[in-house]
Amino acid sequence: MTAPVTALPTGFATEVDGAAALIVGGVHSFPRHPQRGALAQPFAGAQSSASEVGVIGVPLYALVAVDWATEVTTTIERDGRTRTVFTTGWLGTPRGVTWYLHPAVHDAERGLYLLDASERFAASASTAEVPAAVARAARSWDLGVVPERVRVHNFPL
């Protein structure tokens, strides 16, 4: 029997509040924020590891893109059949795409990254730079321009 090898997480180095952090993957969510514990897709070409950024146990983050829409269900037949559509731009609802970093956890046994589900998080006063390699990977989601800096949702509620 062989013991599982615990690999250190890999990602792209950035800083949050002046401390080293790794962006390990991304989540594209529609039509609202992703579920707690959602799977984060690792970014190809991630070269930095926790040991290379200088700190084992460095905080891990996933880049989240929320493509906002409002679910609208309408009755279209006398027999009660319904049709659901997603509309954008309703008064009082967010518009477009919101980008932010959310704390992530590494499941070394399965080799997966997940959004941290241990708590609910809100936006803090922090922002972080999005490395160019992460922006290139996120552009494949066809959500428009990836900002150079994003808010960090690491304030526990």
C-alpha positions as CSV (number, residue, x, y, z in Angstrom):
1,M,0.0,0.0,0.0
2,T,1.3,3.4,-0.8
3,A,0.5,6.6,1.1
4,P,-0.9,9.5,-0.8
5,V,1.6,12.2,-1.6
6,T,0.4,15.6,-0.3
7,A,1.4,18.1,-3.0
8,L,1.7,21.7,-2.2
9,P,-0.9,23.9,-4.0
10,T,0.2,25.8,-7.1
11,G,-1.1,29.0,-8.6
12,F,-0.1,32.5,-9.6
13,A,1.5,34.7,-7.0
14,T,-0.1,38.0,-5.9
15,E,-0.4,40.0,-2.7
16,V,-3.4,40.6,-0.5
17,D,-2.9,43.3,2.2
18,G,0.8,43.2,1.6
19,A,1.1,39.5,2.2
20,A,1.9,36.8,-0.4
21,A,-1.1,34.8,-1.7
22,L,-1.8,32.3,-4.5
23,I,-4.6,32.5,-7.1
24,V,-5.1,28.8,-7.7
25,G,-8.1,28.7,-10.0
26,G,-11.2,30.3,-11.2
27,V,-15.0,30.0,-11.0
28,H,-17.4,31.4,-13.6
29,S,-20.9,31.8,-12.0
30,F,-24.2,32.5,-13.6
31,P,-26.7,34.1,-12.8
32,R,-25.6,34.8,-9.2
33,H,-22.7,34.2,-6.7
34,P,-21.4,30.6,-6.8
35,Q,-22.4,28.1,-4.1
36,R,-20.2,27.7,-1.1
37,G,-17.7,24.9,-1.7
38,A,-17.9,25.3,-5.5
39,L,-15.2,23.6,-7.5
40,A,-12.5,26.0,-8.8
41,Q,-11.0,25.2,-12.2
42,P,-7.2,25.3,-11.9
43,F,-5.5,27.7,-14.3
44,A,-3.1,26.0,-16.8
45,G,0.5,26.9,-16.5
46,A,0.5,27.7,-12.8
47,Q,4.2,27.6,-11.8
48,S,4.4,29.2,-8.3
49,S,4.0,27.0,-5.3
50,A,3.5,27.9,-1.7
51,S,7.2,27.3,-1.1
52,E,8.3,29.5,-3.9
53,V,6.3,32.5,-2.6
54,G,8.1,32.1,0.6
55,V,5.5,30.9,3.0
56,I,4.0,27.4,3.5
57,G,0.4,27.9,4.3
58,V,0.1,31.0,2.2
59,P,-3.6,32.0,1.6
60,L,-5.2,30.5,-1.4
61,Y,-7.8,32.4,-3.6
62,A,-9.9,31.6,-6.6
63,L,-10.8,34.3,-9.1
64,V,-14.6,34.5,-9.3
65,A,-16.6,36.0,-12.2
66,V,-20.3,36.5,-11.6
67,D,-22.3,37.0,-14.8
68,W,-25.4,38.6,-13.4
69,A,-29.0,37.9,-14.6
70,T,-32.4,37.6,-13.1
71,E,-34.4,34.4,-13.5
72,V,-37.9,35.2,-14.8
73,T,-40.5,32.4,-15.1
74,T,-43.6,33.1,-17.2
75,T,-46.7,31.1,-17.9
76,I,-47.1,30.6,-21.6
77,E,-50.0,28.1,-22.0
78,R,-53.4,27.5,-20.5
79,D,-52.3,24.1,-19.1
80,G,-49.8,25.9,-16.9
81,R,-46.6,25.0,-18.7
82,T,-43.9,27.6,-17.9
83,R,-40.9,29.0,-19.5
84,T,-37.9,30.3,-17.7
85,V,-35.6,33.0,-19.1
86,F,-32.7,35.0,-17.7
87,T,-32.7,38.7,-18.2
88,T,-30.1,41.3,-17.5
89,G,-30.3,44.9,-16.4
90,W,-33.4,45.0,-14.3
91,L,-33.7,48.0,-12.0
92,G,-32.0,47.4,-8.7
93,T,-30.1,44.3,-9.7
94,P,-26.3,44.1,-10.5
95,R,-25.4,44.5,-14.2
96,G,-22.6,42.9,-16.2
97,V,-19.9,40.9,-14.6
98,T,-18.5,41.2,-11.1
99,W,-14.9,40.0,-10.6
100,Y,-13.4,39.2,-7.1
101,L,-11.1,36.9,-5.2
102,H,-12.6,34.4,-2.8
103,P,-10.7,32.2,-0.3
104,A,-10.1,28.7,-1.6
105,V,-9.0,25.4,0.0
106,H,-6.8,22.7,-1.5
107,D,-8.0,19.1,-1.3
108,A,-4.5,17.5,-1.8
109,E,-5.9,13.9,-1.7
110,R,-8.2,14.6,-4.7
111,G,-6.0,17.3,-6.3
112,L,-9.0,19.8,-6.3
113,Y,-9.5,23.4,-5.3
114,L,-12.8,24.5,-3.8
115,L,-14.2,27.8,-2.6
116,D,-13.8,27.9,1.2
117,A,-17.2,26.9,2.6
118,S,-16.2,27.1,6.3
119,E,-17.7,30.6,6.5
120,R,-19.6,33.1,4.5
121,F,-17.4,35.9,3.1
122,A,-18.1,39.5,2.1
123,A,-15.9,42.0,0.3
124,S,-13.3,43.6,2.5
125,A,-11.4,46.8,1.9
126,S,-8.7,44.9,0.2
127,T,-7.9,44.7,-3.5
128,A,-5.4,42.5,-5.3
129,E,-3.6,42.5,-8.6
130,V,-4.7,39.9,-11.1
131,P,-1.5,38.4,-12.7
132,A,-1.4,38.6,-16.5
133,A,-1.4,34.8,-16.8
134,V,-4.6,34.6,-14.8
135,A,-6.2,37.4,-16.9
136,R,-5.3,35.5,-20.1
137,A,-6.9,32.3,-18.8
138,A,-10.0,34.1,-17.6
139,R,-10.5,35.8,-21.0
140,S,-11.4,32.4,-22.4
141,W,-14.6,32.7,-20.4
142,D,-15.8,35.4,-22.9
143,L,-16.9,37.7,-20.2
144,G,-15.1,40.8,-21.4
145,V,-12.2,42.6,-20.0
146,V,-10.6,41.1,-16.8
147,P,-9.7,44.0,-14.5
148,E,-6.1,44.6,-13.4
149,R,-7.2,44.8,-9.7
150,V,-10.1,43.1,-8.0
151,R,-11.9,43.2,-4.7
152,V,-11.1,40.5,-2.2
153,H,-14.0,38.7,-0.5
154,N,-12.2,37.6,2.7
155,F,-14.2,39.3,5.4
156,P,-16.0,36.6,7.4
157,L,-19.7,37.3,8.2
